[in-house]
Amino acid sequence: MKVLTHAFAGTLESSDVFVEVRPSAETHIEVESVVAAQFGQAIEQSVLEVMEQLGSGPAHITLKDRGALDCTLRARVETALRRAMKEAAHA
């Protein structure tokens, strides 16, 4: 499914992640995280896996992570993508 609009999910609170999704011709992931040195690649991999599971088309995804657990990260990415694809969010 195609990313149609700008959407977001999450907060900037501790242990959460703010995810912003915008339409794009190709997939681009930006990660700003307090744990980027240790987990930056794992965060990007989780985002790509959620995109694949949802059948998402390309998107520009920006994450502002404040130490969120992987399950929280995945839920926020799924919600933002579903909103951007104009689906009902299940997260």
Secondary structure, 3 states (H helix, E strand, C coil): CCCCCCEEECCCCCCCEEEEEEECCCCEEEEEECCHHHHHHHHHHHHHHHHHHHCCCCEEEEEEECCCCHHHHHHHHHHHHHHHCCCCCCC
